[in-house]
Amino acid sequence: MALEVGTKAPDFKTETDGGKEISLHDYNGKWVVLYFYPKDNTSGCTAEACSFRDNMPAITKAGAVVIGVSPDSVKSHDGFKDKYNLNFHLASDEDKHICNLYDVIGEKILYGKKSIGLIRTTYIIDLKGIIKQVYPKVKVEGHVEDVMKKLKEFQN
């Protein structure tokens, strides 16, 4: 079950692509689109990342930053980012600490088989670190457009 709107977003510190260290606290005063995805270089995750990439000018104009989080390594993120020319941070969460903080690990069904894994989820976090929107069990198609629409609503 995802965290609720109106709650303080849990802070975290982790390595991103390029070996940089970031924390959520670094982005106080900015809108943050924090999206969790299962794995680099898979079809749905690539489509989602490329959609964020292609819409970064509008997202930036809305005063937001995007951070993608998956259990992949920094090395994997570096390759994924380079291959698809991604223009935002990819945070490594190999021990799933951040995923657990944001409650995005759970039962999922893929090709009729149940498993425990990362459930694609997006959070919009405001300037003060409060969760303003949650998108649980994200369907990739049209998702980034929904996020941008919601960011615009929050700006008004």
N, C-alpha and C positions, 0 to 999 in steps of 0.2 A: 504494500500500500504506500503510495507516494506521500511525501510531506505535504502539509496543507497550506493553502494560500493564507497569508497573514502571519506566518511563523518566520522566525529568523532563519536565514539560510545557514546551515552549518559551515563554519570556516574549515579550510583545508590548506595544506601545503604539499606540493608535489612537483616532480620534474615534468617538463614538457619537451616537445620536439626541440632539437638543438641543445638539449641538456640544461635549459634554463629552469630556474625554480620559480614557481608562482604560488600565490595563495589567493583565496577569494578576497581577503582583506585588501589586497593590492588594488582592487577595483572599486573600493568605496567611492561614491560620487559618480559612478557610471552605471548604466543599465547593463546587466549581464544575461546573456542567453547561454545557459549551461545545459549542454545536451549530452546525454549518455547513449552510447551506441555499442553494439556487441563486439565488432571486430574489424580492423583495418582490412582493406582490399576485398571485401565481400560486396556483392551486388547492391543490397539495400543501403549498406553503410557508405559505399562510394557515392551512390545517388544522392543521399542526404548531405554528405560533405560537399559535393559539387554544387548542390543547390544553395547551401550556405555561402560557398565561395562566390557563386555567380550573383548573389544578392548582397554581398558585403557593402557596396557603396550605399545602398538604401539603409542597411542596418546601422552603418557608421553614422549616416546622416541623422538617424533617430537617436544618436548618442549611446549606442550599445556596442558591446564587444561580444564575441562568440568564443566559447571554450568548449571543445569536444573532449569527452572523457571516455576512455575504454580501458579494459585490462591489458591492452597491448604494451609492449616495452617502448622505451624512448627510441630505440633503433628501428622498430617497426613503424612508429609514428614518423620518423624522419623519412623513411622510404615512401610511405603513403602520402605525406605532405609534398615531397618532391615530385612524385609520379603524377599527382593531380593538381599541382600548383596551388595548394590550399593556402589561404591568406588569413589564417587565424590559428590560435594555439590548439594543440592536441595534448591533453594531459594524460600521463601514464598512471594507471592505477592497478599495477600488477597484483598487489595484495588485496584489492577490492575494498580498501578502507573507505574511499570516497563513495563508492557504490553503496556500501552498507550505510554510511551516514545519510545518504539521500534515498535509501530504501528502494533501490532499483534492481535488487536481486530477488528472483522469485521463480515460481513455476511457469513454464511456457510450453507451448505445444508447437512442434515443428515437424511437418510432414507426418502428422498423426502420432508422434512420439512425445511423451512428457519428459521434461528435463528441468533442471534448475540452472538458471543463467541470468544474464543481464537483460532486463526488459527495457527496450528503447523508450526513453523518457526525456522530456525537456522541461526546464524550469526557466522562467523569466524572473529575475531578481532586480529589485529597484535600487535606487541610489544609496539607500540606507541599509541594504542587505536583507530586505524583507522579500519573501516569495510572493510575487503578484499573480503568477499564472503557472499552472502545472498541466502538462500534456502527458498523461500516462499512456502506455501502450501505443506509441506513435506509429501511424501509418505514414510512410515516407512521402508519397505523392501528395502535393499540396501543403505539406506541413510548414515549410519555410514561409510560404505565402501567409499562412495563418499566424505565424509568429510575427511577421512584419506588420500585419494588420493590427494585432494586439499591441505591439510597441507603439504604433501611431495613436491608438486609442488612449494609451497611458500618457502620451505626450500632451494630449488635449485636456 
